[in-house]
Amino acid sequence: MARTPASKSGKAASRTPAPRRSASRKVAPGKVAPVKRASTKSTPSKSAPGKSTSASRKTTTTRSAPKAAPAPVAKGRAAAARSGSRGGARTGAKPAPIELFYWSTPNGWKISIMLEECRLPYVVRPINIGKGEQFDPSFLAVAPNNRIPAIVDPDGPGGRPISIFESGAILQYLGRKTGKLYPADERKRVEVDQWLMWQMGGLGPMAGQAHHFRQYAREEVPYAIKRYTDEVNRLYGVMNRRLADRPFLAGAYSIADVACIGWASRYERQGQDLADFPHVKRWLDTLLARPAVARGMALAAEAATGVDMKDPAVQALLFGQRAR
């Protein structure tokens, strides 16, 4: 404790507490960020069937991006905290981390990869979709569609917090915020947007359906398998033609590519053979070799593999949803 000199009357001066050091721990490059667990138990509350109250006890992992060029990637690696300006009113101050509501899926990877590419500090809020945590009221306040990913940026427009759901909207926001992977030139931006929407409305939904009927359906439905496998094949053909004379979908590496990486990496589960699409294979190999992509896709992967997607209870949560 810091002391002030005694007064002339002989009375001791008041004590002034020394500033406390932050309890946060820095994570060195190449190390896994410490896991922080809730120290108190919440009072169980009544919930509708299928809802989980475990979100109040969720594990929190802090991750932030590297100061310098990244070293060779190890699975589950977290990067070192980066200080400096991140825009808004916090210029010159260490930026507050973005909250990432996440599970290890192709849609979740879009945002973890983008945060790593932009070197933005972030905190992971795992949403275990196999346990129904996506229906927790605290998550629905951020993502009313009860789907991951979502973010809360405490340093949003005007220096005020902002929450965003839908992966495409988040990618566009982070691109505008950082000026990375989303060009300011309108003509170039439209080029990126076209392929981002192509993924959001085509590759993602169709690949997801092909994956579902080939991997998770309780009974084989030949018509559905053929219908979605063929449509994904058509979409890979579109991508292959597009990449025949350019390295990335919009010319330069952009959020359009980030949106497609996760889905394209699961081509085998969608019934596809990349030998039929050499330009897609070259593109995918290039992206998977990027350290930021590897870090983003490794995030919380172990937890996700612990969920049995063929468990009837899990399937009821994921595939049997109706209006609530």
N, C-alpha and C positions, 0 to 999 in steps of 0.2 A: 504494500500500500504506500502511495506517495504521501509525505508529510509536509505541511506548511510550517514556516518558522513560528516559534512561540511569540505571542504578543507581549507588549511592554508590561502589561498587568500581571504577567506571569502565567496566564492561563494558556493551556495548549490550544493551538489553532485546530480548526475542524479538519478532519481527514477527508481527502478527496480520493475516491476510488480510481485506481488505474484502469485504463481502457482494457476491456477483455479481449483476448484473442479469439478469432473465429474458431468454432469447433470443427469446421470443415477440414477435411484432409485432402492434401494435394496428391494426385496420382501421377507417378512418374511414367514416362513413355515406356510402353512394353509391359506395363503392369495392369492387372485387373482392378477396376475400381472397387473400393470397399462397399459391401452391402449393408445398408442401414435397415434395421427392422424396428417395427413399432414396439415401444417399451411398455405400453399399456394396452389392456384389452378393452375393446368396446363392449357396451351392453348389447346383447343380442336383441334384434328387433324382429317383429313379425314381417314376413315377406310373402308375396304371392308364390304359388308353386313355380319352381324353375328358377326363382331369383336366388341370388347368393348374397350373403352379408359379409363375405370374406374380403370384400374390397377395402373395408376399413382397416384391415391388417395387412395390406399389400406390402411386398418387398419393394424397396426403392433403390435404384442404382444410379449413381451420378457418373456421367461420362462427358468428357469435353475433348476438344480437338487439339492436335499437336501444334507446337510453335513452329517447328521446322519440317523439312521433308520427312515423311514417315519411314521408319525402319521396316525391315521385312515383317510381314504380318503374322501374328500368332493368333490362334483361335481365342475369341473372347477378350481380345486386348482392348483396354481403354487408353485414350490418349491423354496427354498432359493438359492442364488448364491453360487457356490462352487469355491474356489480359489485353486491354486496348478497347478501341471504339467499336461498337456494334450498331451505331446509328442512333437516331432519336436524341433524347435529352441526356443520355449517359455517356457522351463523348469524353474519352479520357479515363473513364471509370471501368472497372472490371464488370463485364456484362452479367446480368442475372441469367441463369440458365432457363432455357425453354423446357417446359414439361412435355414429354412425349408419352402419350397413352398408346400402348403398343403391345402387339403379340407377334411372334416370329412367323409371318406369312408374306406372300409376295406383295400384298398391299402395305403391310407394315414396313417391309424393307425399303419401299420407295422413300419413306421419310427418314429412316435411320441412315440410309445411304446419303441422302441430300444433306442432312445435318453434318455428317462426316465430311462430305465434299466441301461444304461451306465453312468448315471449322468453327461451327457454333457450339458453345457449351450447352449441354442438355441433361435433363434428369429423366430417367426412364420410370414410368408408372406402368408396371405390367398389368394387363387386363387378360386374365385367363379365360378365354372364350369357352374352354371345355368345362368350366365350373359355373358359367353363367354370370361372370362378373361384369359383362357388357350390359346387364340390365340393372346394375346398381344405380340408384338415383344420382349419386355424385358423378358418375360417368355420363349418365344421360344429360346432365346439366351442360356438359361440354359437347357431347356427341348425341344429339336427339335421335339419330338413326340407329343407335346401339351397334355401331360398327367401328372397328379400329381401322386406321389410325386417327388420332386427333392430337392437337397441340394446344397449349396455352402459352402465349408469349407475354411475359410480364412487361416487356419493353416494346409494346406494339405501337401503332400509329399515334402520334401525339404524346408518346411516352406513357400511354395507358395500356393496361393488359388487354389482350384479345384472345379469344378462343376460336379455333377453326377445326371443322371436320371435313371429310372427303379428301382423299389423298391428292387428287388433281388440284384442288383449291389450295391445299397446303404447299404443294410444290411451287405453284405460281407465286404465292405469298413469299415464301423463302427466297425465291429467285429475285423478286422485286426488292426485298429487304436487303439482300446482300449484293445484288448486281451480278450474281454468278449463275451460269448455266441457263440464263433467261435473258436474251438480248434486249436492249432498250429500243433498238431500231424497230419500227412498227412492222415493216415487211418481214424482217427476220423473225420477229416475235409471232406473227401469224403463222409462219412456217412451222415453228415449234408447237404452237397451239393445235394446229391440224393433227399432228401426230400424237400429241398428248390425248386429244379427244378420241382419236382412233383407238388408242389403248384403252381408255376409260369405257368406251362404248362397244368395243369389238374384241380385241385380244384378251383383255381381262375376263369379261363375262363368259365368252365362249370357251376359253381355256379352262376356266373354273368349272363349267358344266361338263366338259370332256373329262376333266380330272375326277369330278364327282361320280359320274356314271361308270367310269372305268375302275375307280378305286374304292368307293364308299357305298354305292348302292347295295341294298340288302339282297336284291335280286337282279339278275342280268336283264337289261332292257336293250336288245340289239338295235332297235330303231334309234333310240336316244344315243347310244354309243356311236353308231355310224354318223348320225346327224351332226353331233358336236365335233367328233374327230375330223370329219371332212371339212367342217367350217374352219376349224383351227388350221388345218392343212392349207386351206385357201388363204388365210390371213398370213401364215408364214411365207406363202408365195408372194403376197403383196410386199411384205417386208424384204424378202430376198431381192425382188426387182428394184426396190427403192435403194437398197444398199449396194447395188451392182456398180455404181459410179460415184459413190461418196462414202466416207468413213462412218458417218453417223446419220441418223434419220433426218435431221434438219441441216445437215452439212457439218456443223460443229457439234461437239458434245453438249447435250442440253438435258433439261428435265424430261423431254420426250423419251430419251434413251433410259434415263433413270426409272421412268414409269414402267418400262418394258423388261428390264433386266430380270426381275424375280420370276415373272411368268415364263419368259423364254428359257430360263435356267431349268425349268421343270418340263422340258419338251417331251422327255420319255414317258412321263406320267400322263401326258396328253395324247400318246400314241403317235408321236412324230419321230422322224429320223433326220438329223441335221445333215446327213450326207446328201440329202435331197435339196438342201438349202445352204450352199457353201458360203454365200455372202453373209447370211445370218450367223453361221458358225464362226466366221472370222470376226464379225462384230461382237458376238457374245464372248469369245475368248479374250478379245481386247478389253472388254469391260470387266470381266471377272478377274483380270490381272491387276486392276487398279486397287491400291491399298485401301482407299476409302470404301470402295464397294465391298471388299472382303470384310472389313470391320463392321459395316452396316448389316451385312447378311449373317454375321456370326453372333450378333447381339441377341442374347436370351435364347439362343437356339436349343440349348440343352433342356431348358424348362419346357419348351414346346414339344420336344420329342417325348416327353413324359406323359403326354395326353394321348389316350387310346381313341383315335378317331372312329374306330369301329364299335366302340362301346355304345349300346343302345341309348343309354342315358345322355351321353355326349351328343349322339346324332339327333336325339329329340331336341336338345338345346340349339343345335346349329342348323338342322335341316327341317325342323317341324314347327318353325315359328309362325304365329299368326298375330293379328293385331292385338295389342295389349291396352 
